[in-house]
Amino acid sequence: MSISQLSAILFVEPVVYLRKLNRRSDWGISGDPRDGRVAHAAERVFETDPTSKYSLYRVRSSVELQRVAVGLNGNRHSLVENLDLISFTPDELSTCGIVLTETAGETRCLAANRLHVDVEASKDQLTRLCRLAMDAGRSSARVSKSIMRGVASELTTFGCHATTDAADHPCGCESD
């Protein structure tokens, strides 16, 4: 699967909000009973945070998807690890009354950090959000190691800070 094919899965609308999954199974299996799957996903996708704030990334293009993927993996052991994501639409978030606050992200990719939002939501709002996405047929998407290798290579050439230990040079992502 290419980054373009992956974009086609995630971009159910021109703008989506992405959430990183710890594992693909956190979104559940499509054949499971819906109520149990929704409850499991809400709990696993949005693990309990005492502040009720959760990170999402607003993404509008495959270029932004690449930056977010490298940024998220830049905080892990390897840039080329599998990355599992789920997308939510602006309408789904709005319908659930979930408030978005633009805040700087904490990745090593400066462009990804500009796409970061915090959401504040109750357990009921998050459960409703997962139900809406599942009712719309949404599934998780995996950015595979092979895709990540290509993306990491491209962004290394571009000079993204997430791809290098040396932050003493201007980040190529800053010029976008």
C-alpha positions, 0 to 999 in steps of 0.5 A: 500500500502506498501513502496515496492509498493510505490517504484514501482510507483515512481521508473520508473528508477533505479534513480529518483529525488523526489519533495514534493507536497503541495497537491496531486492535484498539479499534476492535474487530469489525465482526464484534458486537457493536456496543462492546466494540465501541466501549472497548475502542473508547477506552483503548483509543482514549486511555484515561487521562486525568485532565481529559485532554487528548492529542489529535492532528488536523490533516488535509493532505498526504504531505501532512500525513507524512509529516505527522507519521514521521513526527509521531514515530520520531518519538519512538524507537524507530522512524520506520515502526508500524503506525496505526491511526484512526481518523475522525471528521470535523462533523463527528467531533462537533456532533459530540460537542468536543472542543478543539484547541490548537496547541503546539505538538510535542513531536520532533517535526515542526510541521506536525507540531503546527497541526496538533490540537488538544481535545477536551472530552468526557468518556460519554463524548468519546464513546459517542465519537467512536460510535459515529466513526464505526457507524460510518464504517471507519476502520483503522489504517496502518502506515506500514514499515515499508511506507515509513521507510520511504517517508522517512527517507524523503523527509531526511533528504528534506531536512526534517528535525524528526529524522535527525539528531542534529537540530542545529540546522533549519528544519525543511518543514519550517519552509512549508 
